[in-house]
Amino acid sequence: MSSASTAGACGYHSTWSAQMQTDRGPLTSVGCGIPFSKESDLRALSVEVAAYTLIACGELSPVARPTFRRASPAPVHVGGIYPRRQPAHRTKEFRMRTRSWQEMRGAATRFATEWRDETRERAEKDSFWNEWFGIFGIDRRRVAVFEHLSTRHSTGGRGFMDVFWPGYVAAEHKSRGSDLTAAMEQALDYLPAIPAEHLPRLVVVSDFARFRVRNQLNGEEVEFSLEDLPARLRTFAPMLDAEMTQYETEEDVNLKATELLALLHDALRESGYEGHALRVLLVRLVFILFADDTQVWETGHFYDYLLLKTAVDGHDLGPALVHLFQVLDTPKERRSTNLDDDLARFEYINGGLFAETLPIPACTRTMRERLLQAARFDWSKISPAIFGSLFQNVMEPAERRNLGAHYTTEQNILRTIEPLFLNDLRAELDAATTLPALRRFRDKLAELTWFDPAAGCGNFLVIAYREVRRLELDCLKQIRGRERGSTAELTIDVQIESKVRVGQFYGIEIEEFPARIAETAIYLVDHLANLELSAAFGQYYARFPIRDSAHITIGNALRVDWNDVLPARQATYLFGNPPFHGMSWMTAEQQEDNRLVFTEAPVTVGRSGRLDYVACWYAKAIGYMQGTSVRAAFVSTNSITQGEQARSLGPALRDAGFDLLFAHRTFEWTSEARGKAHVHVVIIGFAYGQQPGRKLLVDYPTAKTSEGEVSTPPHLNWYLADGVNVFPAQRRQPLLAGLPPAVQGNKPWDGGGLIVEPEAIDEVRADPLAAKYLRPYRQATEFLWDEPRWCLWLVDADPGDLRASRVLRERLQVVRQARLDTKTVAVQQQAATPALFNQIRQPSSRYLALPEVSSERRPYVPAGFLEADIIAGNKLITIEGADLWVFGVLQSRMWMAWVGTIAGRMKSDISLAPGLVYNAFPFPDHDGGRRDAAVMEAAQGVLDARAVHPESSLGVLYDPLAMPSGLVRAHQQLDRAVDTAYGRARYVGDAARLHALFERYAKLTNADSLPGVGIAVPRRRRVG
Ligand SMILES: C[S@@+](CC[C@H](N)C(=O)[O-])C[C@H]1O[C@@H](n2cnc3c(N)ncnc32)[C@H](O)[C@@H]1O
């Protein structure tokens, strides 16, 4: 094409022509006749629609700005080029804004109400269709024309299509009550004359009261009433393109953004642009894409720059970007006076974001297209808080399919920051009812600091900053409202200014890239907050160029002195979610971190090497916060509040003088961390010194429950329970006198010689001497799953038999050798008695057995009675002489609340230690009274319900999905009976049960003189 002639498709009011010099010769455009009153408007629309269309199609590259001249004053209609199938995008106003289906349904409902009684076809038809487009967030004037001249296929005569959006929609409008089938035929009759690439996907006819819609892609045709429009909106989905894709949820929008960025990333990487440069480039581009949608400069200006200033084959895109980066990094007064106007209109950003000189990427047509595609997306819908996940998922393609699981939800961050500071600050603002009090509050906000010592991509800092700015905005509005009502000086009118600065936000992050993302995200959230401020006061307020930055230190938080980042005396709030690593997942360096931190900690922490990594942040916090009023909250793996870890870290905090402020009990953290999407966490708020007032405790019935039960107990202990801050200790005898103790079963340490597996049983049985000593043997697995296993129980065996039996001789030799081969001296010595188990604790009468380890999925750890001739292995806990009452208590929710808190964990399974979990358990009174009888009766009910399924093992019966309803009911009955034994007919949630248990524990151990034993009935409400 050496020259191009284009004409607006739709004009019948006036026509214009314009010329534009392109790399393929002059482009002449005849303006489309959308009735603009001002010549400049028309000019802008007509020639640029045509020119941009061709540029965007890749048919032309602009080399000069278009020039315009009036062609004809007479209104004529010109056929020819249509607005592009992908609508031409001059600026982002030209694009469709993304709207969620929910938003569209709301708009459709309003539309249906408004147009309910309209009948005058001529009078209101145009408004009807303009508003109909508006439902989808589409400006009709930008994409579609009314009265499009066309040819009827059946007659060859000329006619007008009422509404035409090339490539998308053809619509006919009729007066109320018309025959819509006939109207549809008429509309379809125009289609054969339309060029193939402009054939509409949908044909729509309406008489105000009804819609008839034909989907040309699949031939389906439906009719529905105006009233049903909101419910039938998806009928119009085919006309909503990728850039206007309608997202159901915030997550969908995030996914779309990730996808666009991922495409760009892949294209760059394929070109050999990698590593640090690629990461920096992407962060910059995301900043720019955001800026392009959030009024940092004229909306869509970056899009225009790409479209107009770069060639379609992408060869000059790299230099154009690098040039832009330089401009963004240069103050306006220092820019070249010859700078192209398109570049000069970009703001100076500063903040170091664009300072580094990057290698110039060698770009292709695909890269340019992908960047344009990303620029058409509406980035204002993305929260800067998800930056981290966005980049992580983009950089690691294998993870992209799993995106949804990796976003740290705002809800989880709010769970931390609301009780840490937001709720209190909000209450303080509410209480500020005078101008001086409001001004003081505003000044106070400007004095506070926030510090995340494992900041990652800064999502905690970002959300905290946004929320604090919102508080400040509310405060400013109130100040303004009050100033208006008083004769006092109007300070806010004079200067609408936010005093809260990003410089009040601090972080430490070990990796450079997330730290950079954090800084960028904070700039953006600052900008968004400024826009909110601007909108509220009708006055534009921005902070570009950036003059103040968040202080993100790149380094190892466990080796950096936190006082070097922010002196503790200036600190107010410390928070975050340090890494979720269990002890066994820690690298050698992290183990060294642990060693160093606990060596330097101002308190002694027992068995610190066995603590999760997050415990190191607590140890650092102890040293940092001691003697200050800093308030802290860390999201932490829940294991630090359970079992052995609780007993080592909890006392350290208590002894260092710390008290808990609030806690969220275990819930599932939807983490952005790869492969760690299902960590079970708690949130612990703490501060130095006894904290007055009630605490906040949120208890989640299950880890997946999104709503927690809230109570406000007077005390909180390290097990995140309302109760005395004690740490139940291992005991040989049960706390409640008179009950039988629990012990571990028999430990073989036999190299397999004493245990007889099913495959060996025939051989042993065939030896009459060996067969005499065969006993059923139960470890946890056999107990839970009814699997057969035997052992040779040779405690009182006749030495003659041992000598005479080949099977016994061979097996004892195996035992002997295995013990000799160990390094443990005590075991080596037992090589002398190979016929005996290494530890013998076999009950001599019927006993109660529990597995030592049980899946945390089971609602109860199943217990069962075994006869004395069944040998219990060391993975069983045995309680000889336990009666139905003990069984009943150990099969209740009350016991499970204790187990879930006090027991340790093997991976995520519960690990019961008899001395700690059972012997230290504060049983209720056992006096043979009415309550005991109720427990025993209900316990029998559980045994009876199990007996209904003799073929099912305990493992099957207690599978949460397979548990028979009769058994479930029997347990519920038992739960009530045990609850009653503790004093209440029913406890709601484990937190309430733990409260009762710690109260009882304190009583039985005489610890009730310690702080925290005074018990109040908690108040309850539900929170999200
Ligand atoms: C669970 S992430 C949380 C980050 C952020 N709040 C988020 O949700 O994205 C933990 C962060 O701590 C960082 N980190 C791990 N070990 C660290 C250390 N020793 N010092 C400082 N940061 C560390 C990791 O790189 C990661 O970004």
Ligand as a Chemical Component Dictionary entry (heavy atoms), coordinates in Angstrom:
data_LIG
# 
_chem_comp.id                   LIG 
_chem_comp.type                 NON-POLYMER 
_chem_comp.pdbx_formal_charge   0 
_chem_comp.three_letter_code    LIG 
# 
loop_
_chem_comp_atom.comp_id 
_chem_comp_atom.atom_id 
_chem_comp_atom.alt_atom_id 
_chem_comp_atom.type_symbol 
_chem_comp_atom.charge 
_chem_comp_atom.model_Cartn_x 
_chem_comp_atom.model_Cartn_y 
_chem_comp_atom.model_Cartn_z 
_chem_comp_atom.pdbx_ordinal 
LIG C1  C1  C 0  6.305  -15.476 54.427 1  
LIG S1  S1  S 1  7.153  -14.237 53.546 2  
LIG C2  C2  C 0  6.254  -12.837 54.017 3  
LIG C3  C3  C 0  6.519  -11.622 53.244 4  
LIG C4  C4  C 0  5.321  -10.732 53.017 5  
LIG N1  N1  N 0  4.684  -10.294 54.198 6  
LIG C5  C5  C 0  4.366  -11.473 52.118 7  
LIG O1  O1  O 0  3.373  -12.001 52.564 8  
LIG O2  O2  O -1 4.692  -11.499 50.938 9  
LIG C6  C6  C 0  8.611  -14.107 54.422 10 
LIG C7  C7  C 0  9.628  -13.163 53.818 11 
LIG O3  O3  O 0  10.749 -13.150 54.665 12 
LIG C8  C8  C 0  11.908 -13.130 53.890 13 
LIG N2  N2  N 0  12.978 -13.699 54.713 14 
LIG C9  C9  C 0  13.279 -14.986 54.926 15 
LIG N3  N3  N 0  14.315 -15.089 55.765 16 
LIG C10 C10 C 0  14.668 -13.836 56.088 17 
LIG C11 C11 C 0  15.658 -13.285 56.910 18 
LIG N4  N4  N 0  16.475 -14.057 57.585 19 
LIG N5  N5  N 0  15.741 -11.960 57.007 20 
LIG C12 C12 C 0  14.880 -11.158 56.332 21 
LIG N6  N6  N 0  13.918 -11.619 55.537 22 
LIG C13 C13 C 0  13.816 -12.941 55.424 23 
LIG C14 C14 C 0  11.577 -13.972 52.689 24 
LIG O4  O4  O 0  12.395 -13.642 51.588 25 
LIG C15 C15 C 0  10.117 -13.591 52.462 26 
LIG O5  O5  O 0  10.029 -12.512 51.593 27 
# 
loop_
_chem_comp_bond.comp_id 
_chem_comp_bond.atom_id_1 
_chem_comp_bond.atom_id_2 
_chem_comp_bond.value_order 
_chem_comp_bond.pdbx_ordinal 
LIG C1  S1  SING 1  
LIG S1  C2  SING 2  
LIG S1  C6  SING 3  
LIG C2  C3  SING 4  
LIG C3  C4  SING 5  
LIG C4  N1  SING 6  
LIG C4  C5  SING 7  
LIG C5  O1  DOUB 8  
LIG C5  O2  SING 9  
LIG C6  C7  SING 10 
LIG C7  O3  SING 11 
LIG C7  C15 SING 12 
LIG O3  C8  SING 13 
LIG C8  N2  SING 14 
LIG C8  C14 SING 15 
LIG N2  C9  SING 16 
LIG N2  C13 SING 17 
LIG C9  N3  DOUB 18 
LIG N3  C10 SING 19 
LIG C10 C11 SING 20 
LIG C10 C13 DOUB 21 
LIG C11 N4  SING 22 
LIG C11 N5  DOUB 23 
LIG N5  C12 SING 24 
LIG C12 N6  DOUB 25 
LIG N6  C13 SING 26 
LIG C14 O4  SING 27 
LIG C14 C15 SING 28 
LIG C15 O5  SING 29 
# 
